[in-house]
Amino acid sequence: MRSVPCSPSSWPASVQGGTGGRTAGIGTGHVIRGLERSEASGNSGSMSALHPPSVRVRNVVGQDMPDLLRLDREVFLDDPMPHSILRQFVDMFADHLLVAEDEDGRLCAYVLATPPHRGRSWIVSLGVASAMRRRGLAEQLMRESLENLRTEGAHTVLLWVEPTNKPATALYDSLGFVPDREGPRPDHFGPGADRILMTLHTTP
Ligand SMILES: CC(C)(COP(=O)(O)OP(=O)(O)OC[C@H]1O[C@@H](n2cnc3c(N)ncnc32)[C@H](O)[C@@H]1OP(=O)(O)O)[C@@H](O)C(=O)NCCC(=O)NCCS
């Protein structure tokens, strides 16, 4: 169920632009407003009637652990990360784990990537609280993460996604990720847990 995507000037046009601004330096945090995205894109879907609170995107810190665990368990009901694994991801990859917090300071979304190694990075996990979905939050987090990876030298970003996870596959497809021609790999994440590899390359 876990998986994930990336972007920059030399990346596919589908990954660039979009909601506009990124740029906030990691660690300083910045505000995004999902509703503005819907209105700007002319998306008159179910979100247009909602008034989502602003969210602040920043890097994870150790004190986020309880809230991050709570969020991960809410998002991945049947496959939450063990506390010990999430703890080590926070320890190892704080520079590559972006969280979004709502106006009350509660975490409502996160994306975890691996630092580029020989030009390749992986999106390990992406999740948005159910009450905050369809407001452009995952897309914004992905673009932010991809741009950060690009500036660090990543030219390829990969992720595994459950073939039946339509929201996620649609998101990754819209960002320019391409599914592996081999199709889903049976039991890749364990018995019955098929996954398909999706890849995003920079343009030459
Ligand atoms: C997948 C997930 C991260 C999307 O988060 P989100 O914030 O709702 O996504 P966004 O609002 O940024 O949507 C961006 C695009 O993704 C696609 N998308 C998102 N949710 C969708 C849905 N329910 N149905 C179809 N497409 C969807 C659309 O292309 C959408 O663009 P659009 O709104 O212009 O149509 C969220 O549904 C989630 O956390 N799911 C459970 C965990 C999970 O599956 N994580 C990913 C795999 S590890």
The ligand as an SDF file (V2000), in Angstrom:
LIG
                    3D

 48 50  0  0  0  0  0  0  0  0999 V2000
   -3.3160    8.7490   -2.1950 C   0  0  0  0  0  0  0  0  0  0  0  0
   -3.3990    9.9550   -1.2720 C   0  0  0  0  0  0  0  0  0  0  0  0
   -2.0250   10.2370   -0.6570 C   0  0  0  0  0  0  0  0  0  0  0  0
   -3.8470   11.1910   -2.0870 C   0  0  0  0  0  0  0  0  0  0  0  0
   -3.8440   12.3160   -1.2210 O   0  0  0  0  0  0  0  0  0  0  0  0
   -4.7190   13.6190   -1.5620 P   0  0  0  0  0  0  0  0  0  0  0  0
   -4.1680   14.7350   -0.7590 O   0  0  0  0  0  0  0  0  0  0  0  0
   -6.1600   13.3100   -1.3980 O   0  0  0  0  0  0  0  0  0  0  0  0
   -4.4000   13.8230   -3.1130 O   0  0  0  0  0  0  0  0  0  0  0  0
   -4.5190   15.2040   -3.9190 P   0  0  0  0  0  0  0  0  0  0  0  0
   -5.6990   15.9770   -3.4400 O   0  0  0  0  0  0  0  0  0  0  0  0
   -3.1970   15.8870   -3.8890 O   0  0  0  0  0  0  0  0  0  0  0  0
   -4.8270   14.6730   -5.3900 O   0  0  0  0  0  0  0  0  0  0  0  0
   -3.8990   14.8470   -6.4360 C   0  0  0  0  0  0  0  0  0  0  0  0
   -4.3420   13.9740   -7.6040 C   0  0  0  0  0  0  0  0  0  0  0  0
   -4.3110   12.5960   -7.2240 O   0  0  0  0  0  0  0  0  0  0  0  0
   -5.4180   11.9090   -7.8320 C   0  0  0  0  0  0  0  0  0  0  0  0
   -6.3550   11.4680   -6.7910 N   0  0  0  0  0  0  0  0  0  0  0  0
   -6.2680   11.7140   -5.4590 C   0  0  0  0  0  0  0  0  0  0  0  0
   -7.2790   11.1110   -4.8160 N   0  0  0  0  0  0  0  0  0  0  0  0
   -8.0300   10.4850   -5.7560 C   0  0  0  0  0  0  0  0  0  0  0  0
   -9.1930    9.6810   -5.7110 C   0  0  0  0  0  0  0  0  0  0  0  0
   -9.8180    9.4060   -4.5470 N   0  0  0  0  0  0  0  0  0  0  0  0
   -9.6660    9.1810   -6.8630 N   0  0  0  0  0  0  0  0  0  0  0  0
   -9.0620    9.4270   -8.0280 C   0  0  0  0  0  0  0  0  0  0  0  0
   -7.9330   10.1890   -8.1550 N   0  0  0  0  0  0  0  0  0  0  0  0
   -7.4330   10.7120   -7.0180 C   0  0  0  0  0  0  0  0  0  0  0  0
   -6.0720   12.9170   -8.7500 C   0  0  0  0  0  0  0  0  0  0  0  0
   -5.4090   12.8540  -10.0070 O   0  0  0  0  0  0  0  0  0  0  0  0
   -5.7610   14.2190   -8.0500 C   0  0  0  0  0  0  0  0  0  0  0  0
   -5.8190   15.3460   -8.8900 O   0  0  0  0  0  0  0  0  0  0  0  0
   -7.2230   16.1300   -9.0730 P   0  0  0  0  0  0  0  0  0  0  0  0
   -7.7110   16.4570   -7.6910 O   0  0  0  0  0  0  0  0  0  0  0  0
   -6.8510   17.3420   -9.8650 O   0  0  0  0  0  0  0  0  0  0  0  0
   -8.1450   15.1810   -9.7690 O   0  0  0  0  0  0  0  0  0  0  0  0
   -4.4590    9.7360   -0.1420 C   0  0  0  0  0  0  0  0  0  0  0  0
   -5.6610    9.2850   -0.7320 O   0  0  0  0  0  0  0  0  0  0  0  0
   -4.0200    8.7310    0.9190 C   0  0  0  0  0  0  0  0  0  0  0  0
   -3.3580    9.1050    1.8920 O   0  0  0  0  0  0  0  0  0  0  0  0
   -4.4130    7.4610    0.7480 N   0  0  0  0  0  0  0  0  0  0  0  0
   -4.0730    6.3990    1.7070 C   0  0  0  0  0  0  0  0  0  0  0  0
   -2.5850    6.1140    1.7510 C   0  0  0  0  0  0  0  0  0  0  0  0
   -2.0450    5.8140    0.3800 C   0  0  0  0  0  0  0  0  0  0  0  0
   -2.6480    5.1200   -0.4250 O   0  0  0  0  0  0  0  0  0  0  0  0
   -0.8340    6.3650    0.1230 N   0  0  0  0  0  0  0  0  0  0  0  0
   -0.1790    6.2520   -1.1790 C   0  0  0  0  0  0  0  0  0  0  0  0
    0.4480    4.9340   -1.3900 C   0  0  0  0  0  0  0  0  0  0  0  0
    1.6780    4.6100   -0.2220 S   0  0  0  0  0  0  0  0  0  0  0  0
  1  2  1  0
  2  3  1  0
  2  4  1  0
  2 36  1  0
  4  5  1  0
  5  6  1  0
  6  7  2  0
  6  8  1  0
  6  9  1  0
  9 10  1  0
 10 11  2  0
 10 12  1  0
 10 13  1  0
 13 14  1  0
 14 15  1  0
 15 16  1  0
 15 30  1  0
 16 17  1  0
 17 18  1  0
 17 28  1  0
 18 19  1  0
 18 27  1  0
 19 20  2  0
 20 21  1  0
 21 22  1  0
 21 27  2  0
 22 23  1  0
 22 24  2  0
 24 25  1  0
 25 26  2  0
 26 27  1  0
 28 29  1  0
 28 30  1  0
 30 31  1  0
 31 32  1  0
 32 33  2  0
 32 34  1  0
 32 35  1  0
 36 37  1  0
 36 38  1  0
 38 39  2  0
 38 40  1  0
 40 41  1  0
 41 42  1  0
 42 43  1  0
 43 44  2  0
 43 45  1  0
 45 46  1  0
 46 47  1  0
 47 48  1  0
M  END
$$$$
